[in-house]
Amino acid sequence: MTEFSFDSLIVFLNRRWDDIFALVAEHIAVVAISLVIALVVGVGIGLLVWDKPISRSIAITSAGVAITIPSLALLAILSPVLGLGWGPTVVALVFYSLLPIVRNTVVGLREVPSHIIESASGMGMTPARVLLQTQLPIAWPIILTGVRVAAQLTIGIAAIAAYVAGPGLGSYIFKGLSSLGSKNALNFALTGTVAVVLLALLVDGLFVLITRYTTSRGLRA
């Protein structure tokens, strides 16, 4: 096996900056698209079931069971139907994002104090307006925490999607693993892995700022 050389890594990076930035952009794009879809679907499900015990249990349990399916197995199942590349990648990422978003939407809505709901109703607001204009804004920080968790999941799983020719940094990781012993195998694997970790840290920090600036000042800790 080829030994790691820092000088070799620097040369490798200098020669492939354009390629690496393109893969980072693809990784961000596929994660962002998947999170937006999962946010719409997950919050929608949460809004529908949060006050219905049976439906709520079914939704959360189903999402919990679904997330136990190994990502490689799910991608292998999706690829014959959706082909290779973006299609199975986006569907898989949305699939794995639903549990934290649905669960946190339900938890956030259920934790809104009852006296606030009663006050809003007493002002003549319909149940739908109370839900959308009172409960949802109060639950928003908890919902965003679920999205934040989903983002970390999807950044990691997006790398595995290279198994089905998915976009992003996973292609470097798989290329390195499939060519162990060659000159740049470790450089490919290390570059892809470190870039995924750094991207996850940056996205997590971004969600801290989003939470701060989209949460009502009265709800901030």
N, C-alpha and C positions, 0 to 999 in steps of 0.2 A: 504494500500500500504506500502511496506517495505521502511523504511527511509534509506537514503544514509549514509553509514559509510565509512570513508576513510580507516580505518584499514581493513574493509572487502574487499575493493577494492585492497589493497596491497596484501592480502592473495590470492585473486582471480587471480591477475596478476602473482604472484609467481608460482602458480600451473599451469598456462596456457601459459607460455612464448613460449614454442615450438609450440603450436597451433596458437598463435597470429602471430609469425614470419612466419609460413607456410601460413596463410591467407594474410599477407602483401605481401609475395612473389607471391602468386596467383594474388592479386590485381595489382601489378606492371606488371606482365606478361601479363594479359589480356588487360591492358591499353596500354602497349608497342606494342603488336601485332596489336591492333586496330589502333593505331596512325600511324604505319608504312604503313598499308594498306590504311588508309585514306589519308596519305601524297602522296602516289603513285597515287591514284585515283584522289584526289583533285587537285594536281599540274598538272596532265595530262589533266583534264578537263579545268583548267585555261589556260594552254598552247594552247588548241584547240580553245577557245572562246574569249580570251582577246581582240582581234582586230575585232571581229564580233559582232556588236551591238545587233542584234536580238538574236543570240545564247547566247551571254553573259547575256542578260536580262533573258532569259528563264532559264539558268543554275543557276543564283544567286537567282531568284525568287523561283524556284523549291526547292532549298536547304533551302531557308528561310521558305517556307510553311512546308516542311518536319520536320523542327526542332520544329514546334509548336505542333506536335503530342505528347501527353503525353507518357512518357517513359513506364509506366506500361501498357498502351494500346498497344504500339508497341511490348513489350515483350510478351504480351498475344497473339498477332496475330502471332508472329514468332514461339512460342513454339510448336504449333501443327505441323508445317512444319519441324522445325529444332530440335525438341526435347528439352530437358532441359540441362542446364549447359553452356558449352563454346560456342556452336553454336549460339544460339540467342543472347547471351551477346556480342560476337564479332561483329555480324552483326548490332546490335543496336548501339554500340559504334561508329562503322565506320559511320553509318547513321547520327548520331548527330555531328560527327566531320567534315563533309564535308563543311558545310556553312562557318565557319571561314577560312578554308584552301582555298577553291575555291575563296571566296571573296578577301582574301588578296593576292592570286596569281594574280588575275586580276588587283587589285589596284597597286600592286608592278610593274607589267610589264607595265602598262599604265603610271606610273609616271617616267619611265626612260626618261630623256631628249631627245628630238628629235635629237639634234645635235650630241649626242653620237651615236645614231643609224645610222645617216647619215655618220658619220666618219667611223664607222665599215663597212658600205656598200661600202664606197669609197675606202676602202682597199681591196676590192674584195671578201669580205665575203658573202656567200649566206644568204638568209633570215633565213634559219634554223640555220646556225652557229651564226648569229647575235643574234637570240633568245636564243640559248643555252649557248653561250660563252660570251655574253655581257649583254643582258637584264636580264637573269635569275640570274647571280651572283649579279647584282646590286639590284634586287628585293628580294634577299634572306632574308635580315633582316625583311622585311615586311611579307614575307611568314612564317618565323619562329614565328613571333608574332601571326599569325593565328593558327599555330600548338600549341603554348603555351596556347592560349585560349581554343583550342580543348582539350588539356590535362586536364585542370581544369574541363571542362564539363564531360569528360569521367571518371575521378576519382570519381566524385559524382554519375554519372549515373551507374557506375559499382557496387556501393553499392546497388542500387535499384534492380539490376539484380539478387540479391538473391531471389527475388520473383519467378524466374524460375530456382532456384537452381544454379545460376551462381557462379563463383569462387570469392573469395575475402572476404573483411571485412564485407560486407553486411549481411552475415549469422549471425554474432554476433548481429548486429542491429535488424534484424528481430526476432532473438531468444529472445532478451530482450523485444521487443515490444509484442511478442506473449505470454510471460509468466509474464506479469506485476502482481506484487503482490507476486511473488515467491522470494526466498532469493537472487538470483543472477541476477534478471531481470535488475536492474539498472546497475549493473556491466557489463553485456553483452552489453547493449545499449551504455553506456558511453564509454567503451573500443573501440567498433567499430567506434563510431562517432569521438572521439578524434584522433584515428589512421588515419581515412580518412582525417581529417583536417591537421594533421601533414604531411601526405604523400603529400597532395596537396601543402603545403608550400615548402617541400623539392624538389618536381618536378619543381615548379616554379623557385626556385633558380638554379636548374640544367639547366633550359632553358636560364637563364640569362648568365650562363657560356658558354653554347653551342653557343648562339648568338654572344658572344664576340669573341670566338676562331674560329668560322667558317665564320666570316664576314671580308672582306678585310679591312686592316688597314686604307685605304683611305676613307672608308665609315663609320668608327666608329665616333660617336659624340665626 
